[in-house]
Amino acid sequence: MTASSNKLLCIKCEKVKATLKCAGWSQNYCYDHLRDHRQELNAQLDHIGNNYNHFRQLFNEYINNSQIHAFIQQKVNECRELLKKHINENIHHIEVNLNKQTDQ
């Protein structure tokens, strides 16, 4: 924000006072309203920061949940394969035993 050499109107009170121009908004403010404007900008920045933090937290939870889900899927697939292997082995043993029984 830079000091203005001309006496310009404050955008809020529309009075001819010593004003400063907000470079971001290209508007002139008297000292009282410039303070208010800065407080509004700080409040908006805090709100943006809070939104960012909340988004980041949700994003991290999503990533963690995705990783947990992938880990669970991997373990489910491993257990499924192990179960298939044991079933096939047991079926083979049962068939062998049945064949022995029928041969007797």
PyRosetta script that sets phi, psi and omega in degrees:
from pyrosetta import init, pose_from_sequence

init()
pose = pose_from_sequence("MTASSNKLLCIKCEKVKATLKCAGWSQNYCYDHLRDHRQELNAQLDHIGNNYNHFRQLFNEYINNSQIHAFIQQKVNECRELLKKHINENIHHIEVNLNKQTDQ")
pose.set_psi(1, 132.6)
pose.set_omega(1, -175.6)
pose.set_phi(2, -118.4)
pose.set_psi(2, 150.5)
pose.set_omega(2, 178.3)
pose.set_phi(3, -72.5)
pose.set_psi(3, 142.1)
pose.set_omega(3, -180.0)
pose.set_phi(4, -103.2)
pose.set_psi(4, 136.5)
pose.set_omega(4, -179.9)
pose.set_phi(5, -82.3)
pose.set_psi(5, -23.3)
pose.set_omega(5, 179.0)
pose.set_phi(6, -87.8)
pose.set_psi(6, 150.3)
pose.set_omega(6, 174.1)
pose.set_phi(7, -83.1)
pose.set_psi(7, 106.4)
pose.set_omega(7, -178.4)
pose.set_phi(8, -112.1)
pose.set_psi(8, 164.2)
pose.set_omega(8, 179.5)
pose.set_phi(9, -79.6)
pose.set_psi(9, 139.4)
pose.set_omega(9, 172.7)
pose.set_phi(10, -71.4)
pose.set_psi(10, 133.8)
pose.set_omega(10, -177.7)
pose.set_phi(11, -63.5)
pose.set_psi(11, -25.9)
pose.set_omega(11, -177.2)
pose.set_phi(12, -88.4)
pose.set_psi(12, -55.4)
pose.set_omega(12, -174.7)
pose.set_phi(13, -97.0)
pose.set_psi(13, -9.4)
pose.set_omega(13, 178.4)
pose.set_phi(14, 55.7)
pose.set_psi(14, 34.2)
pose.set_omega(14, 176.7)
pose.set_phi(15, -107.1)
pose.set_psi(15, 151.5)
pose.set_omega(15, 177.0)
pose.set_phi(16, -82.4)
pose.set_psi(16, 102.9)
pose.set_omega(16, 178.5)
pose.set_phi(17, -134.2)
pose.set_psi(17, 173.0)
pose.set_omega(17, 171.5)
pose.set_phi(18, -64.2)
pose.set_psi(18, 124.9)
pose.set_omega(18, -176.0)
pose.set_phi(19, -123.0)
pose.set_psi(19, 158.7)
pose.set_omega(19, 172.4)
pose.set_phi(20, -121.8)
pose.set_psi(20, 146.7)
pose.set_omega(20, -179.1)
pose.set_phi(21, -99.4)
pose.set_psi(21, 128.1)
pose.set_omega(21, 173.8)
pose.set_phi(22, -80.3)
pose.set_psi(22, 115.6)
pose.set_omega(22, -176.2)
pose.set_phi(23, -64.4)
pose.set_psi(23, -34.2)
pose.set_omega(23, -178.5)
pose.set_phi(24, -70.6)
pose.set_psi(24, -34.4)
pose.set_omega(24, -176.4)
pose.set_phi(25, -104.6)
pose.set_psi(25, -11.4)
pose.set_omega(25, -177.3)
pose.set_phi(26, 53.7)
pose.set_psi(26, 42.1)
pose.set_omega(26, 177.9)
pose.set_phi(27, -129.2)
pose.set_psi(27, 152.7)
pose.set_omega(27, -179.1)
pose.set_phi(28, -98.0)
pose.set_psi(28, 139.5)
pose.set_omega(28, 179.9)
pose.set_phi(29, -132.8)
pose.set_psi(29, 142.7)
pose.set_omega(29, 169.6)
pose.set_phi(30, -74.6)
pose.set_psi(30, 170.8)
pose.set_omega(30, -175.3)
pose.set_phi(31, -60.0)
pose.set_psi(31, -41.0)
pose.set_omega(31, -179.8)
pose.set_phi(32, -63.2)
pose.set_psi(32, -46.8)
pose.set_omega(32, -176.8)
pose.set_phi(33, -77.5)
pose.set_psi(33, -24.2)
pose.set_omega(33, 174.3)
pose.set_phi(34, -64.7)
pose.set_psi(34, -40.9)
pose.set_omega(34, 176.8)
pose.set_phi(35, -60.3)
pose.set_psi(35, -45.7)
pose.set_omega(35, 178.3)
pose.set_phi(36, -61.4)
pose.set_psi(36, -42.7)
pose.set_omega(36, -179.6)
pose.set_phi(37, -61.6)
pose.set_psi(37, -43.3)
pose.set_omega(37, 178.7)
pose.set_phi(38, -63.9)
pose.set_psi(38, -38.4)
pose.set_omega(38, 177.9)
pose.set_phi(39, -64.8)
pose.set_psi(39, -40.0)
pose.set_omega(39, 177.2)
pose.set_phi(40, -63.1)
pose.set_psi(40, -43.6)
pose.set_omega(40, 178.8)
pose.set_phi(41, -63.9)
pose.set_psi(41, -40.9)
pose.set_omega(41, 177.6)
pose.set_phi(42, -63.4)
pose.set_psi(42, -39.9)
pose.set_omega(42, 178.1)
pose.set_phi(43, -64.1)
pose.set_psi(43, -41.8)
pose.set_omega(43, 178.2)
pose.set_phi(44, -64.4)
pose.set_psi(44, -40.7)
pose.set_omega(44, 178.8)
pose.set_phi(45, -64.9)
pose.set_psi(45, -41.0)
pose.set_omega(45, 176.2)
pose.set_phi(46, -60.7)
pose.set_psi(46, -42.5)
pose.set_omega(46, 179.8)
pose.set_phi(47, -62.5)
pose.set_psi(47, -43.4)
pose.set_omega(47, 178.0)
pose.set_phi(48, -63.1)
pose.set_psi(48, -42.9)
pose.set_omega(48, 178.4)
pose.set_phi(49, -62.0)
pose.set_psi(49, -42.1)
pose.set_omega(49, 178.1)
pose.set_phi(50, -64.4)
pose.set_psi(50, -42.5)
pose.set_omega(50, 177.4)
pose.set_phi(51, -61.7)
pose.set_psi(51, -41.4)
pose.set_omega(51, 178.8)
pose.set_phi(52, -61.7)
pose.set_psi(52, -47.1)
pose.set_omega(52, -179.3)
pose.set_phi(53, -61.8)
pose.set_psi(53, -41.4)
pose.set_omega(53, 179.2)
pose.set_phi(54, -64.9)
pose.set_psi(54, -45.0)
pose.set_omega(54, 178.1)
pose.set_phi(55, -60.2)
pose.set_psi(55, -44.7)
pose.set_omega(55, -178.9)
pose.set_phi(56, -61.8)
pose.set_psi(56, -41.7)
pose.set_omega(56, 178.7)
pose.set_phi(57, -62.8)
pose.set_psi(57, -46.5)
pose.set_omega(57, 178.9)
pose.set_phi(58, -62.5)
pose.set_psi(58, -40.8)
pose.set_omega(58, 179.4)
pose.set_phi(59, -62.4)
pose.set_psi(59, -45.3)
pose.set_omega(59, 179.1)
pose.set_phi(60, -63.6)
pose.set_psi(60, -39.7)
pose.set_omega(60, 176.9)
pose.set_phi(61, -63.1)
pose.set_psi(61, -41.4)
pose.set_omega(61, 178.6)
pose.set_phi(62, -62.0)
pose.set_psi(62, -45.6)
pose.set_omega(62, 179.2)
pose.set_phi(63, -61.0)
pose.set_psi(63, -46.1)
pose.set_omega(63, -180.0)
pose.set_phi(64, -62.6)
pose.set_psi(64, -42.7)
pose.set_omega(64, 178.6)
pose.set_phi(65, -63.8)
pose.set_psi(65, -38.8)
pose.set_omega(65, 178.5)
pose.set_phi(66, -64.5)
pose.set_psi(66, -41.8)
pose.set_omega(66, 179.0)
pose.set_phi(67, -66.2)
pose.set_psi(67, -40.9)
pose.set_omega(67, 177.7)
pose.set_phi(68, -63.6)
pose.set_psi(68, -44.2)
pose.set_omega(68, 179.7)
pose.set_phi(69, -60.9)
pose.set_psi(69, -43.7)
pose.set_omega(69, 179.3)
pose.set_phi(70, -63.8)
pose.set_psi(70, -40.5)
pose.set_omega(70, 178.5)
pose.set_phi(71, -63.6)
pose.set_psi(71, -44.5)
pose.set_omega(71, 178.7)
pose.set_phi(72, -61.7)
pose.set_psi(72, -44.3)
pose.set_omega(72, 178.9)
pose.set_phi(73, -60.1)
pose.set_psi(73, -41.3)
pose.set_omega(73, 179.1)
pose.set_phi(74, -61.9)
pose.set_psi(74, -46.0)
pose.set_omega(74, -179.5)
pose.set_phi(75, -66.4)
pose.set_psi(75, -38.1)
pose.set_omega(75, 176.9)
pose.set_phi(76, -61.0)
pose.set_psi(76, -45.2)
pose.set_omega(76, 179.3)
pose.set_phi(77, -63.9)
pose.set_psi(77, -40.7)
pose.set_omega(77, 177.9)
pose.set_phi(78, -63.2)
pose.set_psi(78, -44.2)
pose.set_omega(78, 179.0)
pose.set_phi(79, -64.3)
pose.set_psi(79, -39.4)
pose.set_omega(79, 178.7)
pose.set_phi(80, -61.1)
pose.set_psi(80, -45.7)
pose.set_omega(80, 179.7)
pose.set_phi(81, -65.3)
pose.set_psi(81, -41.4)
pose.set_omega(81, 178.3)
pose.set_phi(82, -63.0)
pose.set_psi(82, -42.1)
pose.set_omega(82, 178.2)
pose.set_phi(83, -63.0)
pose.set_psi(83, -43.4)
pose.set_omega(83, 177.4)
pose.set_phi(84, -59.5)
pose.set_psi(84, -43.3)
pose.set_omega(84, -179.5)
pose.set_phi(85, -61.1)
pose.set_psi(85, -47.2)
pose.set_omega(85, -179.2)
pose.set_phi(86, -65.6)
pose.set_psi(86, -39.4)
pose.set_omega(86, 178.1)
pose.set_phi(87, -62.1)
pose.set_psi(87, -46.7)
pose.set_omega(87, 179.6)
pose.set_phi(88, -62.1)
pose.set_psi(88, -41.3)
pose.set_omega(88, 178.4)
pose.set_phi(89, -64.3)
pose.set_psi(89, -43.6)
pose.set_omega(89, -179.5)
pose.set_phi(90, -67.3)
pose.set_psi(90, -38.4)
pose.set_omega(90, 177.4)
pose.set_phi(91, -62.0)
pose.set_psi(91, -42.2)
pose.set_omega(91, 179.1)
pose.set_phi(92, -61.5)
pose.set_psi(92, -46.2)
pose.set_omega(92, 179.1)
pose.set_phi(93, -63.1)
pose.set_psi(93, -40.4)
pose.set_omega(93, 178.8)
pose.set_phi(94, -64.2)
pose.set_psi(94, -43.0)
pose.set_omega(94, 178.7)
pose.set_phi(95, -62.3)
pose.set_psi(95, -43.2)
pose.set_omega(95, 179.3)
pose.set_phi(96, -61.7)
pose.set_psi(96, -45.8)
pose.set_omega(96, 179.6)
pose.set_phi(97, -64.5)
pose.set_psi(97, -39.7)
pose.set_omega(97, 178.1)
pose.set_phi(98, -64.9)
pose.set_psi(98, -41.2)
pose.set_omega(98, 178.1)
pose.set_phi(99, -63.1)
pose.set_psi(99, -40.5)
pose.set_omega(99, 177.6)
pose.set_phi(100, -62.8)
pose.set_psi(100, -42.0)
pose.set_omega(100, -178.9)
pose.set_phi(101, -65.8)
pose.set_psi(101, -40.0)
pose.set_omega(101, -179.1)
pose.set_phi(102, -73.0)
pose.set_psi(102, -28.4)
pose.set_omega(102, 179.2)
pose.set_phi(103, -73.6)
pose.set_psi(103, -22.2)
pose.set_omega(103, -177.2)
pose.set_phi(104, -79.1)
pose.dump_pdb("model.pdb")
